[in-house]
Amino acid sequence: MGSRLAVSRLAVLGSPILHSRSPALHRAAYRELGLNWRYEAHEVRAGELSSFIDVLGPEWLGLSLTMPLKHEVLPLIDDLDRVATLTGAVNTVLIKPAAGGRTLAGFNTDVAGLVRALAEHGLTRAVHVTLLGAGATASSALLAAADLGAEGVDVIVRDTAKALPLTELGRTLGLTVTVSAFDDLARARPTSDLVISTLPGGSALSGEFPPQLRRNVPLFDVAYSPWPSALATSWQESGGTVISGLGMLLHQALIQDRIFVSGDPLIPLAGEDDVLAAMRGVLSRDPVEG
């Protein structure tokens, strides 16, 4: 696909986007792969995605999507993969030439990215998971919990009505989902195996989780900017384990590049270990790039 034109273009879209590390990650991958591809970041606000895509030229190969576009893109997609269909969230768009135009294929790499990031920290199973938030990434986190063998998930949100899609997805996945409000944080189950926060960076909570939970249960915080988040700080001050969202960002980006190169998230890249190392190196040596 990289030979379609001399230079293929890709980008991450969202708002806000200045903090995104995606350009640095993908550029490192393309250097390692020897691909003459350009990857950029574009500020695209809610309601602007369709018009942005409409004017893309034939040199465009794919898009990465972040807030607030993971749901907005759905009506524009011609083909959805299984994970994107289940979660109702697309973070990867493959633009494919077709007779008389093009088609858009939508994928969700957040689920695999989250699972792979947890595995790097030795977390491969969680019977009970506590999940914060009800946005687009929350559905991916719920599916990731199912992949980890979860039987029950406590969903904690600002507005309990917004958790209905998560309850329905949990039913589809065979999970028992209970919903509570942020006001009930102090009464959260202290014996959970894992806490996943999908709250945007900079979010503040009105209360705190029980000290026992913060001390004994690992927190995976999808946010990575600003870091540490208020939630991560409360965990660290309690002596608990905190995992930032950079690992998820890294692994979901790698799977995105599988899609951009071959069209299939399951086909490894050539020299994938070296590609992953190059991407990881960018994260470790330049905390502000991208």
C-alpha positions in Angstrom: 0.0 0.0 0.0 2.9 2.3 0.7 3.8 2.4 -3.1 0.4 3.7 -4.1 2.0 7.1 -4.5 5.5 8.4 -3.8 4.3 9.8 -0.4 1.3 8.5 1.5 -0.3 10.7 4.1 -1.8 9.8 7.5 -2.8 11.8 10.5 -4.3 11.7 14.0 -7.4 13.8 14.3 -9.1 15.1 17.4 -9.5 18.0 19.8 -7.5 18.9 21.7 -4.6 17.4 19.7 -1.5 19.4 20.6 -0.6 16.9 23.4 -0.7 13.9 21.0 2.3 11.6 21.0 1.0 9.7 17.9 3.0 11.6 15.3 6.3 10.8 17.1 5.3 7.1 17.5 4.2 6.6 13.9 7.1 8.5 12.3 9.5 6.3 14.3 7.8 3.2 13.0 7.9 4.4 9.4 11.6 5.3 9.6 12.3 1.7 10.9 10.1 0.2 8.1 11.7 2.4 5.4 8.4 3.9 4.4 8.1 7.3 2.8 5.0 8.1 4.7 3.9 11.4 6.3 2.0 11.4 9.6 0.6 14.6 11.0 -1.7 15.9 13.7 -4.8 17.9 12.8 -7.2 19.7 15.1 -10.7 18.4 14.2 -13.6 19.3 16.5 -16.9 17.7 17.0 -19.0 18.1 13.9 -16.1 18.7 11.6 -15.0 15.2 10.7 -17.1 14.6 7.6 -16.0 17.8 6.0 -12.4 17.0 6.8 -12.6 13.5 5.2 -14.5 14.8 2.2 -11.6 16.9 0.9 -8.9 14.3 1.4 -6.9 13.5 -1.8 -5.9 10.1 -3.2 -2.6 10.3 -1.3 -4.3 9.7 2.0 -3.9 6.2 3.4 -5.3 6.3 6.9 -6.4 8.1 10.0 -6.1 7.7 13.8 -9.0 9.2 15.8 -9.2 10.4 19.3 -11.7 12.5 21.3 -14.3 13.5 20.3 -14.4 11.6 17.0 -14.5 7.8 17.8 -18.3 7.8 17.7 -18.8 10.6 15.1 -17.0 8.6 12.4 -19.4 5.6 12.5 -21.9 6.8 9.9 -19.0 7.4 7.5 -17.5 3.9 7.7 -18.2 1.3 5.0 -16.8 -1.7 6.8 -16.4 -2.2 10.5 -14.2 -4.8 12.2 -15.6 -7.0 15.0 -14.1 -5.0 17.8 -15.3 -1.7 16.5 -18.7 -3.2 16.0 -18.9 -4.4 19.6 -17.6 -1.3 21.2 -19.3 1.2 18.8 -16.0 3.1 18.7 -13.5 3.5 15.9 -10.0 4.8 16.5 -8.4 3.7 13.1 -9.6 4.4 9.6 -8.1 2.7 6.6 -8.8 4.6 3.3 -8.9 2.1 0.4 -9.2 3.0 -3.3 -12.3 1.6 -5.0 -13.9 1.8 -8.3 -15.2 5.3 -8.7 -13.8 6.5 -5.4 -12.8 5.0 -2.1 -14.1 3.1 0.9 -13.4 3.6 4.6 -12.7 0.6 6.9 -13.0 1.2 10.6 -11.1 -0.6 13.3 -10.7 -0.4 17.1 -7.1 -1.0 18.3 -7.6 0.4 21.8 -8.8 -3.0 23.2 -5.7 -4.9 22.1 -3.5 -2.0 23.0 -4.9 -1.9 26.6 -4.6 -5.7 27.0 -1.0 -5.8 25.7 0.0 -2.9 27.9 -1.4 -4.6 31.0 0.4 -7.9 30.0 3.7 -6.0 30.0 3.1 -5.3 33.7 2.2 -8.9 34.4 -1.6 -8.3 34.5 -3.1 -11.0 32.4 -6.2 -11.9 34.4 -8.8 -9.9 36.4 -12.0 -11.5 37.7 -13.4 -8.2 38.9 -12.7 -4.7 37.3 -13.6 -1.2 38.4 -14.1 1.1 35.4 -14.2 4.9 35.5 -15.9 6.9 32.8 -18.5 6.2 30.1 -16.9 7.8 27.0 -15.7 6.1 23.8 -12.7 4.5 25.5 -14.8 3.1 28.3 -16.4 0.6 25.9 -13.0 -0.5 24.8 -11.9 -0.9 28.4 -15.0 -3.0 29.1 -14.2 -5.4 26.2 -10.6 -5.5 27.4 -11.9 -6.5 30.9 -13.8 -9.4 29.2 -10.6 -10.4 27.4 -8.9 -10.6 30.9 -11.6 -13.0 32.1 -13.6 -10.5 34.1 -17.0 -11.7 35.4 -18.1 -8.5 37.0 -17.4 -4.8 36.3 -18.3 -1.9 38.5 -18.8 1.2 36.2 -18.4 4.6 38.0 -19.6 7.7 36.1 -20.6 11.3 36.6 -24.0 10.7 35.0 -25.4 7.1 35.5 -27.7 7.5 32.5 -24.7 7.7 30.2 -23.6 4.2 31.3 -26.6 2.4 29.7 -24.6 1.5 26.5 -21.9 -0.1 28.8 -24.6 -2.1 30.6 -25.9 -3.4 27.3 -22.4 -4.2 26.0 -21.7 -6.0 29.3 -24.8 -8.1 28.8 -23.6 -9.0 25.3 -20.2 -10.0 26.7 -21.7 -12.0 29.5 -20.5 -9.6 32.2 -22.3 -8.5 35.3 -22.2 -4.7 35.1 -23.1 -2.5 38.1 -23.3 1.3 37.8 -22.7 4.0 40.4 -22.0 7.7 40.5 -18.7 9.5 41.4 -20.3 10.5 44.7 -20.1 6.9 45.8 -16.3 6.5 45.3 -15.7 6.1 49.0 -17.9 3.1 49.0 -16.3 1.4 46.0 -15.6 -2.3 46.3 -12.1 -2.6 47.9 -11.4 -6.1 46.6 -11.4 -5.4 42.8 -8.5 -6.9 40.8 -8.0 -3.8 38.6 -9.1 -0.2 38.3 -9.2 1.3 34.8 -9.7 5.0 34.4 -10.8 6.3 31.0 -11.2 9.9 32.2 -9.6 12.6 30.2 -6.3 14.0 31.5 -6.8 16.8 34.0 -10.2 15.4 35.3 -10.8 16.1 38.9 -12.9 13.8 41.2 -15.1 15.1 44.0 -14.0 12.2 46.3 -11.4 9.4 46.7 -11.5 5.7 46.5 -11.0 3.7 49.8 -7.4 3.7 50.9 -7.4 -0.1 50.9 -8.3 -0.2 47.3 -5.7 2.4 46.3 -3.0 0.6 48.2 -3.7 -2.9 47.0 -5.3 -2.7 43.6 -3.4 -1.5 40.5 -4.7 1.5 38.6 -4.4 1.7 34.8 -4.9 5.3 33.9 -5.6 5.7 30.1 -4.6 9.4 30.4 -1.0 10.4 29.9 -1.1 14.1 29.7 -1.0 15.9 32.0 0.8 13.4 34.1 0.4 12.3 36.8 -3.3 12.8 36.8 -5.1 13.7 40.1 -6.2 10.1 40.3 -2.7 8.7 39.7 -1.4 11.0 42.4 -3.9 9.8 44.9 -2.8 6.2 44.1 0.9 7.0 44.4 0.4 8.8 47.7 -1.3 5.6 49.0 1.6 3.4 48.0 -0.4 1.8 45.2 0.7 0.7 41.7 -0.1 3.1 38.8 0.3 2.3 35.1 0.0 5.3 32.7 -1.7 5.2 29.3 1.5 5.4 27.4 1.8 1.7 27.1 -1.7 1.5 25.6 -0.9 4.3 23.2 2.3 2.5 22.1 0.6 -0.9 21.5 -2.5 0.5 19.8 -0.3 2.5 17.5 1.7 -0.6 16.6 -1.5 -2.4 15.6 -2.7 0.7 13.7 0.5 0.4 11.6 -0.3 -3.2 10.9 -3.6 -2.1 9.5 -2.0 0.8 7.5 0.6 -1.6 6.0 -1.4 -4.8 5.4 -5.0 -4.0 6.1 -5.1 -6.6 8.8 -4.6 -5.9 12.6 -3.4 -9.6 13.1 -0.6 -9.6 10.6 2.7 -8.6 12.3 4.9 -6.0 10.7 8.2 -7.0 9.1 10.8 -6.7 11.9 8.0 -5.9 14.3 10.2 -6.2 17.5 12.6 -3.6 16.1 9.6 -1.3 15.1 8.2 -1.6 18.6 11.6 -0.8 20.1 12.0 2.3 17.9 8.5 3.5 18.9 9.2 2.8 22.6 12.5 4.7 22.3 10.7 7.8 21.2 8.4 7.7 24.2 11.3 7.3 26.6 13.7 9.9 25.3 11.4 12.7 24.4 8.4 13.2 26.8 7.1 16.2 24.9 7.5 15.3 21.3 4.3 14.9 19.2 
